[in-house]
Amino acid sequence: EKLNFGKLKNKTNSGTLKNPGCEDEFTLELDIKKGKINDAKFHGTGCVISTVSVSVLTEKIKGMDLENAKKLTKKDLDHLLGIEIIPTRIKCELLSLEILKRIK
């Protein structure tokens, strides 16, 4: 089972993005109150790297201010994943951060 996979009943903000050049597409749903992310879930389909990246990101950002969450970097994701992603798959890894950065 994927961590935080599904839809939020009380979402306030969301963003969807498709990875150019492949079939990865995810929606990130957030419950934000007073700038703080109370809950986060995602749904969509993608390769293992993009799926795991968005899954660990949803767990990491719970309790964070949205503006601070948007400052997370590839290095932060590498740390959360426990591995460094090879250059040819970086777009897969960073899809989750790109979605997050687009959420208002």
VMD Tcl script that draws the C-alpha trace (Angstrom):
set ca {
  {0.00 0.00 0.00}
  {1.26 3.47 -0.91}
  {1.65 5.90 1.99}
  {-0.87 8.78 1.76}
  {-2.35 7.49 -1.50}
  {-5.93 8.57 -2.11}
  {-8.07 11.69 -2.02}
  {-8.55 14.12 0.85}
  {-12.11 14.67 2.04}
  {-11.31 18.19 3.20}
  {-8.79 19.43 0.63}
  {-8.32 23.17 0.36}
  {-5.60 23.24 -2.31}
  {-4.37 20.88 -5.01}
  {-2.11 20.66 -8.02}
  {-1.71 18.22 -10.91}
  {1.25 17.78 -13.18}
  {2.29 15.36 -15.90}
  {5.95 14.54 -16.41}
  {6.87 15.53 -19.99}
  {8.24 12.59 -21.90}
  {6.58 9.83 -19.88}
  {3.23 8.79 -18.50}
  {3.77 9.89 -14.88}
  {0.93 12.11 -13.69}
  {0.00 12.89 -10.11}
  {-2.36 15.13 -8.19}
  {-1.24 16.40 -4.81}
  {-4.08 17.38 -2.46}
  {-3.50 19.47 0.66}
  {-5.57 20.55 3.64}
  {-4.11 23.96 4.54}
  {-5.27 26.13 7.41}
  {-3.58 29.46 8.23}
  {-0.70 28.58 5.92}
  {0.00 25.23 7.61}
  {-0.35 21.86 5.86}
  {-2.54 19.74 8.12}
  {-2.83 16.78 5.77}
  {-1.56 15.67 2.37}
  {-2.53 12.91 -0.05}
  {-1.82 12.09 -3.66}
  {-3.32 10.09 -6.49}
  {-2.32 9.24 -10.02}
  {0.06 6.89 -11.76}
  {3.77 6.81 -12.38}
  {7.00 4.88 -12.21}
  {8.38 3.63 -8.92}
  {10.68 6.65 -8.47}
  {7.99 9.29 -9.01}
  {5.46 7.37 -6.90}
  {7.80 6.89 -3.95}
  {8.98 10.51 -4.20}
  {5.48 11.95 -4.00}
  {4.58 9.49 -1.23}
  {7.52 10.42 1.04}
  {6.99 14.10 0.24}
  {3.37 13.99 1.44}
  {4.56 12.53 4.74}
  {7.36 15.09 5.13}
  {5.20 18.18 4.51}
  {2.47 17.36 7.04}
  {2.69 19.98 9.76}
  {4.90 22.30 7.69}
  {4.03 25.80 6.54}
  {3.28 25.74 2.81}
  {5.96 28.34 2.07}
  {8.62 26.31 3.89}
  {7.49 23.11 2.17}
  {7.95 24.81 -1.21}
  {11.62 25.41 -0.31}
  {12.39 21.68 -0.14}
  {15.06 20.62 -2.65}
  {16.32 17.58 -4.53}
  {18.82 17.08 -1.70}
  {15.93 16.90 0.78}
  {14.17 14.32 -1.39}
  {17.38 12.27 -1.76}
  {17.63 12.24 2.04}
  {13.97 11.16 2.43}
  {14.40 8.44 -0.20}
  {17.69 7.27 1.27}
  {19.28 7.16 -2.19}
  {20.57 9.54 -4.81}
  {18.62 9.26 -8.05}
  {20.63 8.86 -11.27}
  {20.59 11.88 -13.64}
  {18.35 10.20 -16.25}
  {15.58 9.76 -13.65}
  {15.78 13.13 -11.87}
  {12.62 14.39 -13.63}
  {10.76 11.44 -12.09}
  {12.07 12.29 -8.63}
  {11.38 16.02 -8.88}
  {7.81 15.76 -10.24}
  {6.44 15.86 -6.67}
  {8.36 19.06 -5.83}
  {7.24 20.68 -9.09}
  {3.59 19.99 -8.24}
  {4.05 21.35 -4.71}
  {5.69 24.56 -5.96}
  {2.68 25.27 -8.22}
  {0.11 25.03 -5.41}
  {-1.17 28.43 -4.28}
}
mol new
graphics top color blue
foreach p $ca { graphics top sphere $p radius 0.5 }
foreach p [lrange $ca 0 end-1] q [lrange $ca 1 end] { graphics top cylinder $p $q radius 0.2 }
display resetview
